[in-house]
Amino acid sequence: MSKDSIRDKITKLQQESEAILKTKNLNADVRFFIQSMMSILEIVVAVLLEKKTRKNSSNSGLPPSKNNGSNGNRNKNSGQRANLGDQIQNTRNITNEEVTTPAECSNCGIDLSQEKSLKSETRKKIDILYEIITTVVTAKIVECPKCGEINKGPFPKDMNGPLQYGIGIKAMIINFSIVQMMSLERIQEYLKGLIGGLISQAIMLKYIAQLSSALAEWEKRNIEKLLRSPAIHCDETSVKVNKVNYWIHSYSAGDLTLQFVHANRGTEAINDIGIIPHYGGILVHDCWASYLTYNHVDHGLCGSHLLRELKFIEDSTLQKWATKMKKLLQAAAIKLGERTTTIPRENWI
């Protein structure tokens, strides 16, 4: 029996019981019995439906990777309809174009090579060809014929030792580690198959540390920008670091998002990161208890989280108010998005 059929049966029973209860000459004990049984039935069915309704990313705070049968957040667009124009700026495109003409008629065999075409059909094939560029610099060593000084030809500034790796490999390591969240072991295996050599994890970590150092001033400026924002959206999600559970803490305002990794989820991590303790605006979150301990800020509940919780109530119970509340919140969001002026904070309810 499906959830929908259970709902239909309960709705029908409710309608029938309401019709019976409207009878004027109904005995008080019978009336009480019917009302009690319907209340008990609604509770039992609500518990049953809640157990049958599994939580996922659409009706709870679970990430998409926890969905049953899910392989994460995949692009809904098929490969046939992918936008081929959205590419990295430093990608070199080589386009080979070829036009084919039918040599002869497949039916009668007449020569068609000189005939005009009625129309054309185009198909594409996309492939990737990795190109390894090895730069070898040989510095000659020359003895001065006058004073006997030994002189060596100069090396480029970015070649400090017998072997180093170029900006392309560095960018690939950083992308795989930070963006794609691949382990260092997997990056090692991938690059070994690509360039034929093993890059040590220490070197890869050095590249990541160099990037972090280069972005230190950028991070400082954007933290200050966050602190000046009227509202900050914050959230946290778990991530494995060396098979140990860590937390990614996210802080965003407008098109700016900063993320920090910490071993803890609660106030210890929030204080170490240091944004919320120095903030004085509105903190928008999912009602996680740690955020509510900060009384020097105003609090707002995340609309997306509320909609997901309402969807779970809608899916797992017979309560119709959840559907109405969802529509109300969505309508309010649209209305607020259309406004052209800002409501003064002192006029908020």
Summary of the structure (lengths in Angstrom):
residues: 349
radius of gyration: 32.6
end to end distance: 45.5
largest distance: 128.6
contacts: 696
relative contact order: 0.07
helix: 43%
strand: 13%
